[in-house]
Amino acid sequence: MGKTARKQPANLTIRGDLLRRAKARNINLSQTLEERLEGILKAQDRETWLKENQEAINAANVYIEKRGLWSDGLRQF
C-alpha cells in the first residue's frame, strides 16, 4: 500500500511513561507506528516467501552445484 494508502483512525493503549517521553521528544506516534509496522510486515512477508519457496531454492542450488552457472565460461573476473 505505501504512503498513498488512506489513513484510518485506530484506538491504541500505550504505557504512560512511554507516551510522556515520546511527547517530550516530539515523536510522531502515528508515523513511528506505521514505519515500524511496515518493517515488521516486510520481514514476515520475506520469511513467508522463503518458507514457501525453500524447495525451489534448494533445487536451484543443487542444480548450480552440479552444472554450474550458465555464465561460468563467460566471466572475466
C-alpha positions in Angstrom: 0.0 0.0 0.0 2.7 2.5 1.0 2.4 6.1 1.8 -0.5 6.8 -0.5 -2.9 4.5 1.3 -5.9 6.1 3.1 -5.3 6.8 6.8 -7.7 5.3 9.3 -8.1 6.1 13.0 -7.1 3.4 15.5 -7.5 3.2 19.2 -4.4 2.1 21.0 -3.3 1.6 24.6 0.3 2.5 25.4 2.3 2.7 28.7 2.0 6.2 30.2 5.8 6.6 30.7 6.5 5.8 27.1 3.8 8.2 25.9 5.2 11.1 28.1 8.7 10.5 26.9 7.7 10.4 23.3 5.6 13.6 23.6 8.5 15.3 25.3 10.7 14.5 22.4 8.1 15.4 19.8 8.0 11.9 18.3 5.2 11.5 15.8 3.5 8.3 17.2 1.4 7.6 14.1 4.4 7.9 11.8 6.6 5.8 14.1 4.0 3.1 14.4 3.5 3.0 10.6 7.2 2.8 9.9 7.8 0.0 12.5 4.7 -2.0 11.3 5.9 -1.7 7.7 9.3 -3.1 8.8 7.7 -6.0 10.8 5.3 -6.9 8.0 8.1 -6.8 5.4 10.2 -9.1 7.5 7.3 -11.5 8.0 6.5 -11.4 4.3 10.1 -12.3 3.5 10.1 -15.2 5.9 6.8 -16.5 4.5 8.2 -16.2 0.9 11.4 -18.1 1.9 9.4 -20.9 3.6 7.0 -21.2 0.6 9.9 -21.3 -1.9 12.5 -23.2 0.1 12.1 -26.3 -2.1 12.7 -24.4 -5.3 15.7 -22.5 -3.8 17.2 -25.8 -2.7 16.6 -27.4 -6.1 18.3 -24.4 -7.8 21.3 -24.6 -5.5 21.7 -28.3 -6.2 21.4 -27.6 -10.0 24.1 -24.9 -9.8 26.4 -27.1 -7.7 26.1 -30.0 -10.3 26.2 -27.9 -13.5 27.5 -24.5 -12.6 26.1 -21.2 -13.8 25.3 -20.6 -17.4 27.8 -17.7 -17.4 30.7 -19.6 -15.9 32.6 -19.7 -19.1 31.9 -16.0 -19.9 33.1 -14.3 -16.8 36.4 -12.5 -17.0 36.9 -12.0 -13.2 
